[in-house]
Amino acid sequence: MLLDFTPEVTGLLSQPLWLFWQNDKSQAVSHAPDYFARFEDGRGLLVDCRPLDRVDERSAAKFAVTQLACEAAGWGYRVVEMVDPVRMANIRWLAGYRHPRHATTAGMAKRLMAVFSDPSPLVAQASLLGDPIAVLPTVFHLLWAGRLRADLSKPLTDTTLVSRVEAW
C-alpha cells in the first residue's frame, strides 16, 4: 500500500517472479519476492517484507541472492520491516479515497488547493467550501493523490494541518 501511495510509482506487482538457484550444498532453493514497483523514471524496485527480527540465516541467504539478481537486472532491492502503525492506518484510510470518483469536479479540487495554500486545519478549511460530508472525500482523494499533504505520522483528526503540494 505504501508503494501504491508513492506518486512516482507507475506500476506495482505482488509476488512478481520466482528465483531459482542451487545453494553451496547443491540443493535447489527458490524465492518469490513480495513486490515489484516500476517508477515513472523507469527504475525498478523489488521488495521483500519481513520484520528484521524474523530474518533468520535461511532468509538472509535468500535476500542476498535476490540482491545479486536485482543488481544484475539493474533494479533496486529492499527488505522492509513493520511500518509505523499510525502512518499505516492513515494511508489505509486515504486508500479508500483513491478512486477518481472522489475527485468530484476539477472546480472543487482547484478551490481546495486554494483554501489549503497555507497549512490549515482539515475540517475547518474544508467547511469553507460546503458541507464537510460532501467536501472531505475530495480532500482525502487529493491527499491520496499527493496534491495535498499532511503529517501522516500522527492520527488524522479534524485539526490535522493540511497544505497543498507546491509542485501542483
C-alpha contacts under 8 A as a table, 3 or more apart, distances in Angstrom:
res1	aa1	res2	aa2	distance
1	M	4	D	4.94
1	M	5	F	6.13
1	M	91	I	7.60
1	M	92	R	7.59
2	L	5	F	4.92
2	L	6	T	6.36
2	L	88	M	7.98
2	L	91	I	7.48
3	L	6	T	5.11
3	L	9	V	6.61
3	L	12	L	7.52
3	L	37	A	7.17
4	D	7	P	7.51
4	D	9	V	6.73
4	D	12	L	7.15
5	F	91	I	7.48
5	F	95	A	7.82
5	F	144	W	6.55
5	F	145	A	7.54
6	T	9	V	5.64
7	P	10	T	7.56
7	P	145	A	6.89
7	P	146	G	6.53
8	E	39	F	5.45
8	E	40	E	5.49
9	V	12	L	7.34
9	V	37	A	6.40
9	V	38	R	5.75
9	V	39	F	4.31
9	V	40	E	6.05
10	T	37	A	7.55
10	T	38	R	5.76
10	T	39	F	5.39
10	T	40	E	5.61
11	G	37	A	5.63
11	G	38	R	4.95
11	G	39	F	6.97
12	L	35	Y	7.07
12	L	36	F	5.73
12	L	37	A	4.55
12	L	38	R	6.43
13	L	16	P	5.52
13	L	35	Y	5.57
13	L	36	F	5.17
13	L	37	A	6.55
14	S	34	D	5.77
14	S	35	Y	4.58
14	S	36	F	6.61
15	Q	18	W	7.84
15	Q	32	A	5.87
15	Q	33	P	5.60
15	Q	34	D	4.60
15	Q	35	Y	5.34
15	Q	36	F	7.40
16	P	32	A	7.41
16	P	33	P	7.15
16	P	34	D	7.34
16	P	35	Y	6.34
16	P	36	F	6.21
17	L	32	A	5.79
17	L	33	P	6.94
18	W	30	S	6.74
18	W	31	H	5.62
18	W	32	A	4.48
18	W	33	P	7.23
19	L	30	S	5.39
19	L	31	H	5.22
19	L	32	A	6.33
19	L	66	T	7.60
20	F	28	A	7.18
20	F	29	V	5.81
20	F	30	S	4.43
20	F	31	H	6.76
21	W	28	A	5.91
21	W	29	V	5.41
21	W	30	S	6.43
22	Q	25	K	7.49
22	Q	26	S	5.07
22	Q	27	Q	5.12
22	Q	28	A	4.59
22	Q	29	V	5.66
23	N	26	S	5.20
23	N	27	Q	5.41
23	N	28	A	6.63
23	N	29	V	6.60
24	D	27	Q	7.40
30	S	62	K	7.90
31	H	62	K	6.63
33	P	36	F	7.94
33	P	46	L	6.94
33	P	47	V	6.30
33	P	48	D	5.31
33	P	66	T	7.91
34	D	46	L	7.64
34	D	47	V	5.82
34	D	48	D	4.94
34	D	49	C	6.53
35	Y	46	L	5.75
35	Y	47	V	5.04
35	Y	48	D	6.67
36	F	44	G	7.03
36	F	45	L	5.59
36	F	46	L	4.48
36	F	47	V	6.22
37	A	44	G	5.74
37	A	45	L	5.14
37	A	46	L	6.52
38	R	42	G	6.30
38	R	43	R	5.85
38	R	44	G	4.66
38	R	45	L	6.52
39	F	42	G	5.31
39	F	43	R	5.24
39	F	44	G	6.33
40	E	43	R	7.37
43	R	75	W	6.53
43	R	76	G	7.73
44	G	74	G	7.62
44	G	75	W	4.77
44	G	76	G	6.13
45	L	75	W	5.41
45	L	76	G	4.51
45	L	77	Y	5.52
45	L	78	R	7.62
46	L	70	C	7.33
46	L	75	W	7.04
46	L	76	G	6.22
46	L	77	Y	4.84
46	L	78	R	6.59
47	V	77	Y	5.79
47	V	78	R	5.00
47	V	79	V	5.81
47	V	80	V	7.16
48	D	63	F	7.98
48	D	78	R	6.38
48	D	79	V	4.73
48	D	80	V	6.29
49	C	79	V	5.70
49	C	80	V	4.92
49	C	81	E	5.74
49	C	82	M	7.99
50	R	54	R	6.65
50	R	55	V	6.90
50	R	79	V	6.71
50	R	80	V	6.09
50	R	81	E	5.03
50	R	82	M	7.43
51	P	54	R	5.38
51	P	55	V	6.94
51	P	80	V	7.11
51	P	81	E	4.18
51	P	82	M	5.80
52	L	55	V	5.31
52	L	80	V	7.81
52	L	81	E	5.94
53	D	56	D	7.99
55	V	58	R	7.89
55	V	59	S	5.58
55	V	60	A	6.04
56	D	59	S	5.32
56	D	60	A	6.05
57	E	60	A	5.06
57	E	61	A	6.20
58	R	61	A	5.25
58	R	62	K	6.45
59	S	62	K	5.05
59	S	63	F	6.09
60	A	63	F	5.03
60	A	64	A	6.09
61	A	64	A	5.08
61	A	65	V	6.40
62	K	65	V	5.25
62	K	66	T	6.14
63	F	66	T	4.92
63	F	67	Q	6.09
63	F	79	V	7.76
64	A	67	Q	5.07
64	A	68	L	6.44
65	V	68	L	5.07
65	V	69	A	6.24
66	T	69	A	5.04
66	T	70	C	6.15
66	T	77	Y	7.76
67	Q	70	C	5.13
67	Q	71	E	6.22
67	Q	76	G	7.96
67	Q	77	Y	5.92
68	L	71	E	5.09
68	L	72	A	6.26
69	A	72	A	5.09
69	A	73	A	6.27
70	C	73	A	5.00
70	C	74	G	5.97
70	C	75	W	4.84
70	C	76	G	6.12
70	C	77	Y	6.32
71	E	74	G	5.03
71	E	75	W	5.88
71	E	76	G	6.98
72	A	75	W	7.70
83	V	87	R	7.35
83	V	88	M	6.51
84	D	87	R	5.41
84	D	88	M	6.18
84	D	153	S	7.54
85	P	88	M	4.97
85	P	89	A	6.02
86	V	89	A	5.11
86	V	90	N	6.26
86	V	152	L	7.37
86	V	153	S	5.93
86	V	154	K	6.25
86	V	155	P	6.12
87	R	90	N	5.19
87	R	91	I	6.22
87	R	152	L	5.17
87	R	153	S	4.82
87	R	154	K	6.95
87	R	155	P	7.64
88	M	91	I	5.10
88	M	92	R	6.06
89	A	92	R	5.09
89	A	93	W	6.21
90	N	93	W	5.08
90	N	94	L	6.24
90	N	152	L	6.19
90	N	155	P	6.73
90	N	156	L	6.59
91	I	94	L	5.00
91	I	95	A	5.95
91	I	144	W	7.74
91	I	152	L	7.67
92	R	95	A	5.04
92	R	96	G	6.82
93	W	96	G	5.59
93	W	97	Y	7.60
94	L	97	Y	5.36
94	L	98	R	6.81
94	L	140	F	5.75
94	L	141	H	6.90
94	L	143	L	7.12
94	L	144	W	5.55
95	A	98	R	5.09
95	A	144	W	6.54
96	G	99	H	7.61
97	Y	100	P	7.91
97	Y	102	H	6.09
97	Y	137	P	6.54
97	Y	138	T	7.89
97	Y	140	F	6.00
97	Y	141	H	4.90
97	Y	144	W	7.00
98	R	102	H	7.37
98	R	141	H	5.56
98	R	144	W	5.97
98	R	145	A	7.07
99	H	102	H	6.07
99	H	103	A	7.87
99	H	141	H	7.47
100	P	103	A	5.25
100	P	104	T	7.68
100	P	141	H	7.55
101	R	104	T	5.93
102	H	137	P	5.62
102	H	138	T	5.23
102	H	141	H	5.90
103	A	106	A	7.34
103	A	108	M	7.91
103	A	109	A	6.79
103	A	137	P	7.53
103	A	138	T	4.92
103	A	141	H	6.10
103	A	142	L	7.31
104	T	108	M	6.91
104	T	109	A	7.73
104	T	138	T	6.56
105	T	108	M	5.32
105	T	109	A	6.49
106	A	109	A	5.11
106	A	110	K	6.09
107	G	110	K	5.08
107	G	111	R	6.20
108	M	111	R	5.09
108	M	112	L	6.11
108	M	138	T	7.79
109	A	112	L	5.07
109	A	113	M	6.13
109	A	138	T	6.99
109	A	139	V	7.95
109	A	142	L	7.65
110	K	113	M	5.09
110	K	114	A	6.36
111	R	114	A	5.02
111	R	115	V	6.28
111	R	129	L	7.75
112	L	115	V	5.13
112	L	116	F	6.05
112	L	126	A	7.25
112	L	129	L	7.76
112	L	139	V	7.23
113	M	116	F	5.31
113	M	117	S	6.12
113	M	147	R	7.95
113	M	148	L	7.42
113	M	163	S	7.89
113	M	164	R	5.78
114	A	117	S	5.15
115	V	118	D	7.54
115	V	125	Q	6.47
115	V	126	A	7.86
116	F	119	P	6.14
116	F	120	S	6.15
116	F	125	Q	7.13
116	F	148	L	7.87
116	F	162	V	6.44
116	F	163	S	4.72
116	F	164	R	5.60
117	S	163	S	5.79
117	S	164	R	5.55
118	D	162	V	7.92
118	D	163	S	5.54
118	D	164	R	7.33
119	P	161	L	5.35
119	P	162	V	5.11
119	P	163	S	4.44
119	P	164	R	7.81
120	S	124	A	7.82
120	S	125	Q	6.41
120	S	160	T	7.70
120	S	161	L	4.83
120	S	162	V	5.38
120	S	163	S	6.52
121	P	124	A	5.62
121	P	125	Q	6.03
121	P	158	D	6.67
121	P	159	T	4.48
121	P	160	T	5.29
121	P	161	L	4.56
121	P	162	V	6.24
122	L	125	Q	5.73
122	L	126	A	6.21
122	L	157	T	7.49
122	L	158	D	5.49
122	L	159	T	5.58
122	L	160	T	5.45
122	L	161	L	5.92
122	L	162	V	5.82
123	V	126	A	5.04
123	V	127	S	5.92
123	V	132	P	6.72
123	V	136	L	7.61
123	V	158	D	5.02
123	V	159	T	6.71
124	A	127	S	5.19
124	A	128	L	6.81
124	A	158	D	7.49
124	A	159	T	7.66
125	Q	128	L	5.34
125	Q	129	L	7.59
126	A	129	L	5.76
126	A	130	G	7.10
126	A	132	P	6.02
126	A	135	V	6.13
126	A	136	L	6.51
126	A	139	V	7.50
127	S	130	G	5.15
127	S	131	D	5.87
127	S	132	P	5.23
127	S	135	V	7.42
129	L	135	V	7.07
130	G	134	A	7.13
130	G	135	V	6.47
131	D	134	A	5.43
131	D	135	V	6.26
132	P	135	V	4.83
132	P	136	L	5.37
133	I	136	L	5.88
133	I	137	P	7.45
134	A	137	P	6.68
134	A	138	T	7.97
135	V	138	T	5.64
135	V	139	V	6.62
136	L	139	V	4.84
136	L	140	F	6.09
137	P	140	F	5.10
137	P	141	H	6.09
138	T	141	H	4.93
138	T	142	L	6.13
139	V	142	L	5.14
139	V	143	L	6.22
139	V	148	L	7.66
140	F	143	L	4.97
140	F	144	W	6.15
141	H	144	W	5.01
141	H	145	A	6.06
142	L	145	A	4.93
142	L	146	G	6.10
142	L	147	R	5.15
142	L	148	L	5.44
143	L	146	G	5.21
143	L	147	R	6.02
143	L	148	L	4.67
143	L	149	R	5.62
143	L	150	A	7.53
144	W	147	R	7.76
144	W	148	L	7.95
145	A	148	L	7.63
146	G	149	R	6.48
146	G	165	V	7.13
147	R	164	R	5.98
147	R	165	V	5.29
147	R	168	W	6.33
148	L	162	V	6.71
148	L	163	S	5.55
148	L	164	R	4.19
148	L	165	V	5.29
149	R	162	V	5.63
149	R	163	S	5.47
149	R	164	R	6.03
149	R	165	V	6.29
150	A	160	T	7.04
150	A	161	L	6.03
150	A	162	V	4.81
150	A	163	S	6.72
151	D	154	K	6.18
151	D	160	T	7.71
151	D	161	L	7.53
151	D	162	V	7.98
152	L	155	P	6.70
152	L	156	L	7.01
156	L	159	T	7.95
156	L	160	T	5.78
157	T	160	T	5.24
164	R	168	W	7.69
165	V	168	W	5.96
